[in-house]
């Protein structure tokens, strides 16, 4: 994709915000950065995903950025270096062309399973001349604590370092720079065959000495080594060779990039408060580890990359929950990436928000909700990976049993549902289905649970849940499974029923549900989570939201399982077309304009893509065999 831009004018709208689809992801498996098409890094949290941002221009143009771009008009082409999350942006001007390479560095020489361990917390940039000569401009404005801190930025021999606030950085530059009013600037020319390097490294607040940032002359070599680190991980893990090989492998790299390697946690997205609707209030912080999202991430990674990180995630989740799910150890729906329990939500009123969508929030109040689906998602992950986990340690055996007991005891309760509705609790169908899943997987794991197994009790309660779902979850009016017991409202979460094995997609009731959702819960073929009425909605919030990407991919998967393969492939192709030029997907799609909305890139969306591609492949194999 080529686009002509002028510097310093960028693709920012009048609101000061660039399209969400403008951004590319960098990751070192401890934190991430977002790089816009025009070469501006507008989001960077150091030293980890949930740390206060040093660059937050994506949420407010005054909240910090680092741009490198030509001084005049230019055209852009970009892509990831093969098999990596190293971004390459080619600028072409009337006088020549250059490629800008960006990476969050790994430890030099790190390979394979070690990816992301002991990350140096360093951002590397390198400009290489491809033809002619190109004049470029650099502007680096660190604004720690989400733009709240305007630091002292002091010149050093070949760059500068900041003072003030908890997040300080050291910068080295391969060209002469000026620093004024907390902003570093430079103008320089790169000719064919020349390379100019830059580095920015986080300084721990307790550091007595400034950590050595990469020398400018070796930045290009460090970026090349980071590229090889990504490729070595993929070479050791990739197993998917199906019809959507490139999209699935990219999605697997994105999911790995959202893994916090020090603990094994997996974040839902690397950003906060990118809205589900322009100007709306559904602006949430997704830089935490949801049991639901992380468990489904493992499933997708198993398809796309056969991960060895399953044990790390199970260990993280077990320890975060205190080793149990009883009254003594209440299981939360989500945790901080180091296992934190208190994720209290607050607003940052000094930030304008993306396209003036307020409030901007950090923390997430959903951590205190009751969501019964988590038992099924976690036990499904434990069952899926029990062979990789080897002999289950007694602590894991007890944890599995307590999860099953909690599902058996709690499934009759009302809850907030998997969509974290902030209205009145309900008997959400999806929660009941996933409690059934929890007990179904516990029964299958029972032979490995020793004295903790309660096979007969779990089997009996599993069957009672099934009877209740079939009796009270069915809507005669809609001829479909409904959002909650004894209601006639539709919910895309019903599409999970065949995906977790509750009912086959070919069952008449399930086929009718699939068609009802496709008919009544879609806009331009894209699936909504549920319908909102005017005013205050069922989720306790006002306004609308876009279509939910993973729900649309669930429809693809269900159609494939039901034998509607052509329909599944057509919808898959439509969904894939909404990805940005790098192949990245946000949480939602605005059906009116096809614009990506919500936090970005979204693990859920790439999970849906990977599993839907696999389901289509499986359906084609069944068709060929028949």
C-alpha positions in Angstrom: 0.0 0.0 0.0 1.5 3.4 -1.1 0.4 6.7 0.3 1.7 10.2 -0.4 2.2 12.5 2.6 3.8 15.8 3.2 6.0 16.6 6.2 5.3 17.9 8.8 1.6 17.3 7.9 0.7 13.8 8.7 -2.4 11.6 8.5 -3.8 13.1 11.7 -7.5 14.1 11.5 -8.6 17.5 12.7 -9.1 16.0 16.2 -5.3 15.3 16.3 -5.8 11.5 15.9 -4.5 9.2 13.2 -6.6 6.2 12.1 -6.1 3.2 14.4 -5.3 1.2 11.2 -2.3 3.5 10.6 -0.3 1.8 13.3 2.1 -1.2 13.4 3.1 -3.2 16.4 6.6 -3.6 17.9 7.2 -6.0 20.8 9.9 -7.5 22.9 7.5 -9.8 24.8 7.6 -7.5 27.8 6.2 -4.3 26.3 5.1 -2.8 23.0 5.2 0.3 20.8 2.9 1.5 18.1 4.4 3.1 15.0 2.3 5.1 12.6 2.6 5.0 8.8 4.5 8.4 8.8 7.3 7.0 11.0 6.0 8.4 14.3 6.1 6.2 17.4 2.9 7.4 19.2 2.6 4.7 22.0 5.3 3.2 24.2 5.1 1.9 27.7 8.3 1.2 29.6 9.4 -1.1 31.0 6.3 -3.3 30.6 2.9 -3.4 28.9 1.0 -1.8 31.8 3.6 0.8 32.8 2.8 4.5 32.3 3.4 5.5 28.7 6.4 7.5 27.7 4.8 8.2 24.3 1.0 8.5 24.2 0.3 10.8 21.2 -2.2 8.2 20.0 -4.4 9.4 22.9 -3.4 13.1 22.8 -1.0 14.8 20.3 0.7 16.6 23.3 1.4 13.4 25.2 4.7 12.4 23.5 6.1 10.8 20.3 9.2 10.1 18.3 9.0 10.7 14.6 11.6 10.2 11.8 10.4 11.1 8.3 11.5 13.0 5.1 11.3 16.8 5.2 9.2 17.2 2.1 6.6 15.2 0.2 7.0 11.4 0.2 5.3 8.1 -0.5 5.2 5.2 1.9 5.3 1.5 1.6 5.8 -0.7 4.7 5.8 -4.3 5.9 7.3 -6.6 8.5 10.6 -8.2 7.8 9.7 -11.8 7.0 9.0 -13.9 10.0 9.3 -11.0 12.5 7.7 -8.0 14.2 10.5 -5.7 12.9 8.8 -3.0 10.9 10.3 -1.7 7.7 8.9 1.6 6.3 10.2 2.8 2.9 10.0 6.5 2.2 10.3 7.6 -1.5 10.8 11.3 -2.4 11.7 13.2 -5.6 15.4 12.9 -4.7 15.7 9.3 -3.5 14.4 6.7 -1.1 15.3 5.3 2.4 14.0 2.5 4.6 13.3 3.1 8.3 13.6 -0.1 10.4 12.1 -0.2 13.9 12.4 -2.8 16.6 12.1 -3.4 20.3 15.3 -5.2 20.9 15.9 -8.6 22.4 19.1 -9.7 24.2 21.8 -9.9 21.5 22.0 -13.4 20.2 18.8 -14.6 21.9 17.1 -17.4 20.0 14.1 -19.8 20.0 12.5 -20.6 23.4 14.4 -17.8 25.1 12.7 -15.0 23.2 11.8 -12.1 25.4 13.7 -13.2 28.5 15.7 -10.4 30.2 14.6 -7.8 27.7 16.9 -4.8 27.6 13.9 -2.4 27.3 15.4 -0.7 24.3 13.8 0.8 21.2 16.0 0.8 18.1 15.7 2.7 14.8 17.8 2.7 11.7 17.6 4.6 8.4 19.3 3.1 5.3 19.6 5.0 2.0 18.3 3.0 -0.9 18.7 5.4 -3.8 19.7 9.1 -4.3 19.7 11.3 -1.2 16.8 12.1 1.2 16.6 14.9 3.7 14.9 13.7 7.0 13.8 15.3 10.2 13.7 13.8 13.7 11.5 14.9 16.6 11.6 13.1 19.9 9.4 14.3 22.7 9.3 12.0 25.7 6.4 12.8 28.0 6.3 10.2 30.8 3.2 9.2 32.8 0.9 9.5 29.9 2.0 13.1 29.0 1.7 14.3 32.6 5.5 14.9 33.0 7.4 17.4 30.8 10.9 16.2 31.7 14.2 17.9 31.8 16.0 16.6 28.7 19.8 17.1 28.9 22.2 16.9 26.1 24.9 14.2 26.2 27.9 13.5 23.9 25.9 11.7 21.3 22.3 12.2 22.3 20.5 13.0 25.6 18.8 11.7 28.7 15.8 12.7 30.6 15.3 13.6 34.3 12.0 13.8 36.1 9.3 11.3 36.7 9.7 7.5 37.3 10.3 6.7 33.6 13.6 8.1 32.4 15.3 7.3 29.1 18.7 7.6 27.5 18.9 8.4 23.8 21.8 8.0 21.4 21.7 9.4 17.9 24.0 8.9 14.8 23.5 12.6 13.8 23.9 15.9 15.6 20.9 16.8 17.7 19.4 19.8 19.4 17.3 19.8 22.6 15.0 22.6 23.6 12.0 22.6 25.9 12.1 18.9 26.5 12.2 17.9 22.8 15.1 16.6 20.7 15.2 17.6 17.1 17.6 17.0 14.1 17.8 17.5 10.4 20.0 15.1 8.4 20.6 13.7 4.9 21.0 10.0 4.1 22.5 9.0 0.7 22.4 5.6 -1.0 24.3 3.0 1.0 24.5 5.1 4.1 23.0 4.0 7.5 22.2 6.1 10.5 21.2 4.5 13.8 19.3 5.6 16.9 18.5 4.0 20.3 16.3 4.8 23.3 16.7 2.8 26.5 14.7 2.8 29.7 16.6 3.8 32.9 15.3 2.2 36.1 14.6 4.9 38.7 16.9 3.1 41.2 19.8 2.9 38.7 23.0 4.6 39.9 24.5 4.4 36.5 22.8 5.0 33.2 22.4 1.7 31.3 24.4 1.7 28.1 22.1 2.3 25.1 23.2 0.7 21.7 25.8 2.7 19.9 24.3 4.4 16.7 26.8 2.6 14.4 25.6 -0.8 15.7 21.9 -0.2 15.7 21.3 -1.7 12.3 23.2 -4.9 13.3 21.1 -5.1 16.6 17.9 -4.7 14.6 19.0 -7.5 12.2 19.7 -9.7 15.2 16.3 -9.0 16.6 14.8 -10.1 13.3 16.7 -13.3 13.5 15.4 -13.9 17.0 11.8 -13.7 15.8 12.6 -16.0 12.9 14.2 -18.5 15.2 11.1 -18.6 17.4 8.9 -19.2 14.4 11.3 -21.8 13.0 11.1 -23.8 16.2 7.3 -23.5 16.6 5.4 -23.0 13.4 3.2 -25.9 12.5 0.4 -24.4 10.5 0.7 -24.9 6.7 -3.0 -24.4 5.7 -4.7 -22.1 3.2 -4.1 -18.9 5.3 -0.5 -19.6 6.2 0.8 -16.0 6.2 -2.2 -14.5 8.1 -2.1 -17.3 10.7 1.7 -17.0 11.2 1.5 -13.2 11.5 -1.3 -13.7 14.0 0.8 -16.1 16.0 3.6 -13.6 16.2 1.2 -11.0 17.3 -0.1 -13.3 20.1 3.5 -14.1 21.1 4.2 -10.4 21.1 1.4 -9.9 23.6 2.9 -12.4 26.0 4.7 -11.1 29.1 7.6 -13.6 29.2 8.8 -12.8 32.8 5.6 -14.4 34.2 3.8 -16.1 31.3 0.8 -13.7 31.4 -0.9 -12.8 28.1 -2.4 -9.3 27.6 -5.6 -8.7 25.8 -4.2 -5.8 23.9 -1.2 -3.5 24.3 -3.3 -0.3 24.5 -5.8 1.5 26.7 -8.9 3.6 25.8 -9.0 3.2 22.1 -12.8 3.5 21.8 -15.4 1.0 20.5 -17.2 4.0 19.0 -15.9 7.4 18.1 -16.8 9.8 20.9 -18.2 7.0 23.0 -17.5 6.0 26.6 -16.6 2.3 26.0 -12.9 3.0 26.4 -11.2 0.3 28.5 -7.7 -0.6 29.5 -6.8 -4.0 28.0 -3.2 -4.3 29.2 -4.0 -7.1 31.6 -4.3 -10.8 31.5 -7.9 -12.1 31.2 -8.4 -15.8 31.9 -10.8 -15.9 28.9 -8.5 -14.2 26.4 -5.3 -15.9 27.5 -6.9 -19.4 27.5 -8.2 -18.8 23.9 -4.7 -17.4 23.0 -3.2 -20.7 23.9 -5.7 -22.5 21.7 -4.8 -20.3 18.8 -1.1 -20.6 19.4 -1.4 -24.3 19.4 -2.8 -24.1 15.9 -0.5 -21.5 14.6 2.8 -22.2 16.4 2.5 -25.1 18.9 3.7 -23.1 21.9 5.8 -24.3 24.7 4.6 -21.4 26.8 1.4 -23.2 28.0 3.2 -24.4 31.2 4.2 -20.8 31.9 0.7 -19.5 31.5 -0.8 -22.3 33.7 1.8 -21.6 36.3 1.0 -17.8 36.2 -2.7 -18.4 36.5 -2.4 -20.9 39.3 -0.1 -18.7 41.3 -2.2 -15.6 40.6 -5.2 -17.3 42.0 -3.3 -18.3 45.1 -3.3 -22.0 44.0 -7.1 -22.4 44.4 -10.6 -21.4 43.4 -12.4 -22.0 46.7 -13.9 -19.4 49.1 -10.3 -18.9 50.4 -9.0 -18.2 46.9 -11.6 -16.3 44.9 -10.8 -16.7 41.2 -10.8 -13.3 39.4 -11.6 -12.9 35.7 -8.3 -11.1 35.2 -5.0 -10.3 36.8 -2.2 -7.9 36.3 0.7 -9.2 34.3 2.7 -10.0 37.5 -0.4 -11.5 39.1 -1.7 -8.3 40.7 -5.3 -8.6 42.0 -6.3 -4.9 42.5 -6.7 -3.3 39.1 -8.8 -0.4 40.3 -10.0 1.8 37.5 -9.4 5.6 37.2 -9.6 8.3 34.6 -6.9 10.5 33.1 -8.7 13.8 32.6 -5.7 15.6 31.1 -5.8 13.4 28.0 -8.1 14.3 25.1 -8.6 10.7 24.0 -8.4 9.3 20.5 -10.7 11.5 18.4 -11.8 13.2 21.6 -13.3 10.0 22.9 -13.4 10.4 26.7 -12.8 9.2 29.3 -9.3 7.8 29.0 -9.0 5.1 31.6 -6.2 3.1 33.3 -7.0 0.1 35.4 -10.1 -2.0 34.7 -13.1 -2.1 37.0 -14.1 -5.5 35.6 -11.6 -7.2 37.8 -14.2 -7.3 40.6 -17.0 -8.7 38.5 -18.5 -12.2 38.8 -18.1 -14.0 35.5 -18.8 -17.7 35.7 -17.3 -18.4 32.2 -13.8 -18.3 33.5 -14.0 -21.8 35.0 -14.7 -23.3 31.6 -12.0 -21.3 29.8 -9.3 -22.2 32.3 -10.2 -25.8 32.6 -10.4 -26.1 28.8 -6.9 -24.8 28.6 -5.7 -27.2 31.3 -7.3 -30.1 29.5 -5.9 -29.0 26.1 -2.4 -28.9 27.5 -2.4 -31.6 30.1 -0.1 -33.8 28.0 2.4 -30.9 27.7 2.3 -30.3 31.4 3.3 -33.9 32.2 2.4 -35.4 35.5 0.1 -33.0 37.3 1.6 -31.7 40.5 -0.7 -32.1 43.5 -1.2 -28.4 43.7 -2.4 -28.4 40.0 -4.6 -31.4 40.8 -6.2 -29.5 43.7 -6.6 -26.4 41.6 -8.4 -28.3 38.9 -10.7 -29.9 41.4 -11.5 -26.5 43.1 -12.3 -25.0 39.7 -14.7 -27.8 38.9 -16.3 -27.6 42.4 -16.7 -23.8 41.9 -18.4 -24.3 38.6 -20.7 -27.0 40.0 -21.6 -24.8 43.0 -22.0 -21.5 41.2 -23.6 -22.1 37.8 -27.0 -21.3 39.1 -26.0 -17.8 40.0 -26.5 -14.7 37.9 -23.4 -12.9 36.6 -22.0 -10.1 34.4 -21.5 -12.5 31.5 -18.4 -12.8 29.3 -19.0 -9.3 27.8 -18.5 -7.8 31.3 -21.9 -6.0 31.3 -22.1 -3.3 33.9 -25.9 -3.5 34.2 -27.9 -5.9 36.3 -26.6 -9.5 36.6 -28.4 -12.1 34.5 -28.4 -15.9 33.9 -26.2 -15.5 30.9 -26.4 -18.5 28.6 -22.7 -18.4 27.7 -21.8 -18.6 31.4 -23.9 -21.7 31.8 -22.3 -23.3 28.7 -18.8 -22.6 30.0 -19.7 -24.0 33.4 -20.8 -27.1 31.5 -17.4 -27.0 29.7 -15.6 -26.7 33.1 -17.2 -29.9 34.4 -16.9 -31.7 31.1 -13.1 -31.1 31.0 -12.8 -31.9 34.7 -14.4 -35.3 34.1 -11.9 -35.9 31.3 -9.0 -34.9 33.5 -10.3 -36.9 36.5 -8.0 -40.0 35.9 -5.0 -37.7 36.5 -6.4 -36.0 39.6 -5.9 -38.8 42.1 -7.8 -38.4 45.3 -9.1 -35.0 44.2 -11.3 -36.5 41.5 -15.0 -36.3 41.9 -16.1 -38.0 38.7 -19.6 -39.0 39.6 -20.5 -35.6 41.2 -19.1 -33.6 38.3 -20.7 -35.8 35.7 -24.1 -35.5 37.4 -23.9 -31.7 37.7 -22.6 -31.3 34.2 -25.7 -33.1 33.0 -28.0 -30.9 35.1 -26.5 -27.8 33.5 -27.0 -29.3 30.1 -30.7 -29.9 30.8 -31.2 -26.4 32.1 -29.5 -24.8 29.1 -31.6 -26.8 26.6 -34.9 -26.1 28.5 -34.4 -22.4 29.6 -31.9 -21.2 27.1 -34.0 -21.8 24.0 -36.2 -19.0 22.7 -39.3 -20.2 20.8 -39.9 -16.7 19.5 -36.4 -16.5 17.9 -36.0 -20.2 17.3 -32.5 -19.8 18.7 -30.5 -20.0 21.9 -30.9 -16.7 23.6 -28.6 -14.3 25.5 -29.9 -15.4 28.9 -32.4 -17.8 30.5 -36.0 -17.2 29.7 -35.3 -14.3 27.3 -35.7 -13.7 23.6 -32.6 -11.6 23.1 -29.8 -12.9 20.8 -26.1 -12.9 21.7 -23.2 -13.9 19.5 -21.7 -15.8 22.5 -24.2 -18.6 21.6 -21.8 -19.4 18.7 -19.5 -20.8 21.3 -21.8 -23.8 21.9 -20.4 -25.9 19.0 -16.9 -24.6 19.5 -16.7 -26.0 23.0 -18.4 -29.2 22.1 -21.8 -28.6 23.8 -23.8 -29.2 20.6 -22.6 -29.9 17.0 -23.0 -27.1 14.5 -25.1 -29.6 12.5 -27.7 -30.0 15.2 -31.0 -28.5 14.1 -31.2 -26.1 17.1 -27.7 -25.0 16.5 -28.2 -24.5 12.8 -31.3 -22.4 13.5 -29.3 -20.3 16.1 -26.5 -19.7 13.6 -29.0 -18.5 11.0 -30.8 -16.3 13.5 -27.5 -14.6 14.4 -26.5 -14.3 10.8 -29.9 -12.7 10.0 -30.6 -10.5 13.0 -27.3 -9.8 14.7 -25.2 -8.6 11.8 -24.5 -5.4 9.9 -23.1 -5.9 6.4 -22.4 -9.5 7.3 -20.4 -8.5 10.4 -21.5 -9.8 13.8 -22.6 -7.6 16.7 -22.2 -9.0 20.2 -25.8 -8.2 21.0 -28.4 -5.5 20.1 -28.5 -2.2 21.9 -31.6 -0.1 22.3 -31.6 3.6 22.4 -30.6 5.2 25.7 -29.1 3.1 28.5 -28.3 -0.3 27.2 -28.2 -3.7 28.7 -24.5 -3.4 29.3 -25.1 -0.3 31.6 -23.6 2.2 29.1 -25.0 4.6 26.6 -24.3 4.7 22.9 -23.4 2.1 20.3 -20.3 0.0 19.4 -18.9 -1.5 16.3 -19.2 -5.1 15.1 -17.0 -7.5 17.2 -14.3 -9.1 15.1 -14.0 -12.4 17.1 -17.8 -12.9 17.0 -17.6 -12.6 13.2 -14.9 -15.2 13.1 -16.9 -17.4 15.5 -19.7 -17.3 12.8 -17.1 -18.4 10.2 -16.1 -21.3 12.4 -19.7 -22.4 13.0 -20.5 -22.2 9.3 -17.5 -24.3 8.5 -18.4 -26.9 11.1 -22.0 -27.0 9.7 -20.7 -27.7 6.2 -21.4 -24.2 4.9 -17.8 -23.9 3.7 -18.3 -21.5 0.8 -20.2 -19.1 3.1 -17.5 -19.5 5.7 -14.7 -18.7 3.2 -16.6 -15.7 1.8 -17.0 -14.2 5.3 -13.4 -15.0 6.3 -12.2 -13.2 3.2 -14.5 -10.2 4.0 -13.1 -10.1 7.6 -9.5 -10.4 6.5 -9.9 -7.5 4.1 -10.5 -5.2 7.1 -7.1 -5.8 8.5 -4.6 -3.0 8.0 -1.8 -3.1 5.4 0.3 -5.1 7.9 -2.4 -7.6 8.6 -3.3 -6.3 12.1 -6.8 -6.3 13.5 -8.4 -4.2 16.2 -11.2 -5.2 18.5 -14.1 -4.0 16.4 -15.0 -2.8 12.9 -17.3 0.2 12.1 -19.7 -1.4 9.6 -20.5 2.0 8.1 -17.0 2.8 7.1 -15.0 -0.4 7.5 -12.7 1.5 10.0 -10.9 -0.4 12.8 -12.0 0.6 16.3 -11.1 -0.4 19.8 -7.8 -1.4 21.4 -5.2 -2.5 18.9 -3.9 -5.0 18.0 -6.5 -7.2 19.7 -5.5 -10.7 20.8 -9.2 -11.8 20.6 -9.4 -10.8 16.9 -6.3 -12.7 15.9 -7.4 -15.7 17.9 -10.6 -15.7 16.0 -8.8 -15.4 12.6 -6.5 -18.3 13.4 -9.2 -20.7 14.7 -11.5 -19.8 11.8 -8.8 -20.5 9.3 -8.2 -23.9 10.9 -11.9 -24.7 11.0 -12.2 -24.0 7.3 -9.2 -26.3 6.6 -10.7 -29.0 8.7 -14.0 -28.7 6.9 -12.3 -28.9 3.5 -10.5 -32.1 4.7 -13.8 -33.7 5.8 -15.4 -32.7 2.5 -12.5 -34.3 0.6 -12.7 -37.5 2.6 -16.4 -37.8 2.1 
